[in-house]
Amino acid sequence: MKSSFDFVLYLLATVVIIGGALGVYDAVVYPTVTRPGSGVATDTAEPWYYPSHLPTGRILRVVIIGADERKNDSGRSDTLMVAFINPSLKKVALLSIPRDLRVRIAGHGLAKINAAFSEGGVELTVSTVRELLDQDIDYHVKVNFEGFVKVVDTLGGLDITVPDHEGPMTGGRHHGMHYDDNWGNLHISLEPGRQHLNGEQALGFVRYRKCKWGGAISDLERAANQQMFIKEIVRQKLRVSQLTRLLRAGNQIMDYVKTDIGWLEAVDMFKVLRAVKPSEIHTTTVPVGDLMINKTYYCDLRESAFHDELSRIQDHLYGRIRTDCPVAVYNGCGKAGIAGQAAEILRQYGFEDVTTDNAEDFGHKRTAIEYHGDTRAIAKRAADAMGCGKIVAGSGEEEQSRLEITIGDDFEGSG
């Protein structure tokens, strides 16, 4: 007999699975402090006791598989992700793996990574991911898409802003997301804009790849949609007010989820996930390029960038702040040489890629630090270095990590 916490944990795992993919939240870490006597950076001075049934003192790694399974068919892993969890600091990183990624699969040579599931199920998929990361895997969770639909419907649907993928593809003749796959029983008909999606519509939203009238989105764009889904379901549904629906959905989803997480571990993992703030969830994807072999498309692993991405994941999980993103400093107050003074201070604090220029006008009273991509914590470091600066999120859907700093009258300079 499973506990109610167990059901909720599996639901939370399912939420992560069905959200499935690559890229970056626009806000990462809150300001950190050091727990007295520990030397460990954390986001709170309150005591945090490590759950007793999880492996202690290290990062946990969970392979999450969203499977497209049918009768008389071995199925495919349509969504593949690794969740990295640091229970001590209550931080999570989600690494999405493109299903077309070309990897070596034991006993099958080089192939798309989603072939591991059809050839050897969960076991071969997990071992393939382990080889890709060159890291141990602690647990796995698999859910199929029928369960996805039931969970979203039980939770009452979800509000999502549907992007206009097809406008650029069709020269403005069609808009939104539309596709029909009779064999796969996948029918997508979504107009652009903010709207309420039921389970079937949400499934179409996260699985959309091709346009009904020709053309397709990239794996990165697909990942961005899935990450948007994760962000919205965490924000809208993982609340105390939703507990009754969460428990009911958790009870339903058990028929569609397979995992090697024991129920005592599940209870502890739920406690960890419940304590994680959305701003402490870092999402990214395996960096890839395009590759065609015998008219078959693959995602080609960019190894150097991949190792750097794994390093960024470690930095996030351990609360380390990087300063290697581009920083543009603009003179917004008209004081001669003020942008250069700010740039020099930032370099002294470890910022390397810093450029200067004039702002469009010199009427700025207060310094503004605008962050883009995965750079909120870096923006905080810049504000600390300069002794001033209002931190604001950049507008738009771009994912490129960078800072734009407009110097105002409040910046005193270097004397």
N, C-alpha and C positions, 0 to 999 in steps of 0.2 A: 504494500500500500504506500503510495507516494504522498508526501506532505504537500500542503498548499504552497509552501515556499519552493518546493521542487517544481511544481507546475509553473510557477511564475518564472523561475530561472530558465526553464526550457522555453518558455515563451520569449523571454528576453534574448536567449540564444537564437531563437527563430527569427525574431525581429532583426537581429544582426545579419542572419543568413539571407533573409529575403531582401534586405537592403543591399547586400552583397558587394562593393567594388572599390575603385581607385580614386586618388587625388587628395584634397586638403580642406579641412574646415577653415573658415576665415578667422577663427579665434582659437587659440590653443591653450596657453597656460595663464592662470591668474598669477599675480605677484607671489613670490615665494618667501618664506621665512625659514629659519633653521630651528628644528626642535632642540631645546636645550640639552647639551651633553651628547647629542647624537651625531652632529656634523652632517646630517642628512637634510637636504632641502625638501620642504613640504609646503602645501598650500594652507595649512591650518595649524594653530598652536594647540588645538584640542587633541587629547590622546587618541591613538588609533591602534587597536589590538588586532594583530594578524590572525585571520581565521585559522582554526586549529586543524581542519581536515584537508587543507590544501598544502601542496609542497611549499616549504618555508624558505624565505630569504632569497627568492629569485623571481625572474620574470616567468609568467605562465604563457604558453603558446597553445592556441586552440585552432585547429583547422575546421573551417565552416564550409559546408558543401550544400548548394542549392541544386537539387537534382530534378531533371525532367525525365520521369520514369513512366513507362506505359506497359500494358500487358504484352507478353511475348516480345519484349524489347529490353535489352540490358540497360538502356537509359544513357543519359549524358549529364555531365556536371555543367549546368548552364551558368552557375555563379560559384566562384571559388574565392575564398578569403582566409586570411590568418588574423586572429585576434591576439594581440600581445597585451598582457595584463600585469601591472605592478600593484599588487594588493596593498603594499606598505604605503605608497604615495597616492593611491587611488587614481591611477592614470591608465589609459587604454590607448592602444594604437591599432588601427585596422588597415591591413595591407591587402588590397585587391589584386587578384592575378587574372590577367586577360585569358579568356578561354582558348584563344588562338596562339598563345605563347608556345614557341617551339622549344621543347626540352627533351632530354633523354629519359625515356621511360624504361625501367628495368624489364628486359625480355622482349622489348618491342622497338628499340632503337629510337631515333629522333622522330617526334610526332607532336601534334598539338596536345597541350596538357589536359584538355578535357577528354582525350581518348583514354587516359588512365582510368577514368571511372567506368567507361564502357568495357574496357579490357579486364579490369581487376577490381572494380568496385571501390569501396571506401579504403580498403587496406592499401591498394596500389596507389590511389590518389594521395593518401597521407605520406607514403614512402617517397613519392615523387616530389611532393612539397618539401619534405625533409631534406632531400638532396639539393633542391633548388636553393633553400635558405642556408644549408649547411649548419642547421641548428636542430636541437631535439624538439619533438612535438609532445605535449603533455596529454591533450585530449582531442577528440573530434566530435563534431555534431553534423548530422545530415538531415535535411528536411526536403520533402518534395513540394511541387508547386500547388498541388491541390490543397495542401495544408495552408499555404500562403493565403489563398483566396478565403478560406474559412476564417482564419485569424483576423484578417482585415475587416471582413463583414461583421464578425462578432464584436470587434472593437468599435464598430459604428462608422467605418470608413475613415477617410483621411483627406484633409485639405492640402492640395498640392498646386504649385504654380507650374503649369505645363509650358515648356519652352516651344518656340516656333522653329522646329528643326526643318520643316519642309518648305518654308518660305524661300530660303536661299537655294534649296535644291531645285525648286520648280520655277524659279523666276517670279515668285509671288502669285502663281496660279493656285497653289494649295498651301494650307497652313496647319501647323500643329504636328500631330503624330498619327499616321494611319498605315495599317498593314493588315493583311489577311494571310493566314497559313492554315488551310483546311486540314492538312495532315497532322499538324501539331496542335490543332484546335486553339489557335491563337488569333484573336481578332481585336485589333486596336483601332479605335476611332476617338481621338482626343483633340479638341480644339485648343489653341493656346490661351493662356491666362489662368488665373486663380480659380479653382473649382474643387468640388467635393467628389472624391473617387471611391467607388465600392471595390470589393475584392478583385473582381475580374478586370476592372479598369486599372487598378493599381498594379496588377500582374503585367498588364500590357505596358504600363509606364516603365517598369524596371527592366522589361525584356526587350523593349523596342530597339531594333537595329537597322531595319531596312524600311524604305519608303514605298508605299503602295504604287507610286507612279515612277519609281526608279530613283536610285541614289541610296546612300546609307550614311549613318553617323559613325564616327570613330569609336574605338573601345574607350577612349578617354571621355568622350561625350556621354557614352552610355554609363560609364562609371560615375560621372557627375550627376546624372539622373538618379542613380541608385544611392549615392551619398546624400542627395537631397532628401530622398525617401527616409533614410536613416535619421537624418537630422529632424525631420518633421514628426516622425513617429515617436522619437524620444521626447520631443518638445510637447506634443499634443496628447500622447497616450500613456507614457510611463509616469503616472501621477497617482497619488493616493485616491483621488476622486474617481479614478478609473479601476480601482482594485477589483470590484465585482466582475467587470467585463474581462479584466486581465486573468482572473482565476478561471472564468468560464472558457476563455480562449485557450488558456493553458491546458485545461482538461481536454478540449477538442484536439489540440495539436499533438498530443502524445501519440496518437495513432500514426502520425506522419513524420515523427522525429526518431532518429536512432543516434545514440551517443554512448560513449564509454565513461561519461561523467557519473559517478555514483551519487546517490541521493544526499548523503551527508556532505560531499564535496559541492553538490548543487546548491544546498542551503547556504554554505559559506560563500560560494561564488555569487549568489544572488545578493548577499549582504555587501559584497565588494561592489558589484555593478550598481546597486542602489545608491552607494556613496559617491560614485563617480559623477562629477559635474559634466554636462555636455561640452563645456569649454576645455575639459581635460581629455577629450577624445580626439586623437590625431588620425586623420584618414589620408591615405596616399595609395599609389598604385605602383606596380612594377614598371620601371621605365622601359619603353620598347620603341623599336622602329618598324617600318614596313618591310616585308620580305616576300617575294614571289618565287616559288619553286614549282616548275612544271604546271604553271597556271593555277597553283594553289596558294592562297594567301596565308601568311603566318605573321605573328608578332615576333620580332627578333629582339632578344634580350640585349639591352645596353648595359654591359657588365659593370663598367666603371661607375655609371650613374646609379646602378642598382646597389652597389656596395655603399655608395654615399647615402642612398635613401635608407638603407638599413642602419647606418650610423645616425641619421636624423631620428629614426624611430627610437634608438637607444637613448639619444639625448633627451627626447621628450619623456620617455618612461622614467628616467632618472632625474628629471628636472633641470637638466643642463641647458643653458641658453646659448645658441649659436649667434654669431655676428657676421656671417659670410654672405648675407644677401645684399644686393645693390641698394645704396642709399643716395637719394638726390636731395641736396640741401638748397633751398631757394631763399634769397634775400627778400623778405616781405615787409621790411620796415624802412629801408632806404639808407641805413647806416653803412658807410663805406667799409668793405672788407668783413662784414659781419658773418656772411655765409662761410667764408674761408676760416674764420675763427671757430665757428661751430664744427666745421669739417675736421679741423685739427684736433679738437677735443674728442670727437668721435673716434678718430684714428688712435688716440691715446688709450681709448677704452676697447680696442681690438677690432673696430670696424675697418675693413680694408678697401672695399669697393665704394668709395665716396666721391661724388661729383658735386659741383656747385654751379649756380646760375641765378639770375634775377627772377623773382616772381612777376606775375602779370601786373601787379600794382604794389605800392609800398604802404598801404593803409592797414596792415595787419598789427593789431595791438597785442595779440596773444600768439605764441608759437603753437603751431599745429603739427602733430606727427600722424600722418595717414599711413596705415599699414595695409598691405595687400597680400593675400595668400596666408601662409602659415607663419606670420611674423608678429603677432600681438605681443609675445613675450620679448621679442627683440625691440619692439617699439618702447616697451617699458624700460628696457636697459638704456635706450637712447635718451629717454626723458630723464632718467637718473643721472646720466653722464652730463647732460646740459643743465640740469637743475631746474628745468621748466618744460612745458609742452603738454598740450591737451591731446590725448590719444584718441583717434577716431578711425573707424573702419572705412576702407576704400569702397567706392561704389562699383557696381558691375559684377559680372560672374567670372572675371578672369582669375586664374589660379597662380600666376607668376608671383613669386615671393619678392617683395621689395618694400622700401619705405620712401615716402615723400615728406620732407620736413620743410615747412615754411616758417622762417624765423620772424618773430614779432618783436615788439618793443620790450617785452618782458625778459628777453635773453640778454644777460649782462656781458657776454663775451668772455674773452680770456684776459681782459685788462689792458 
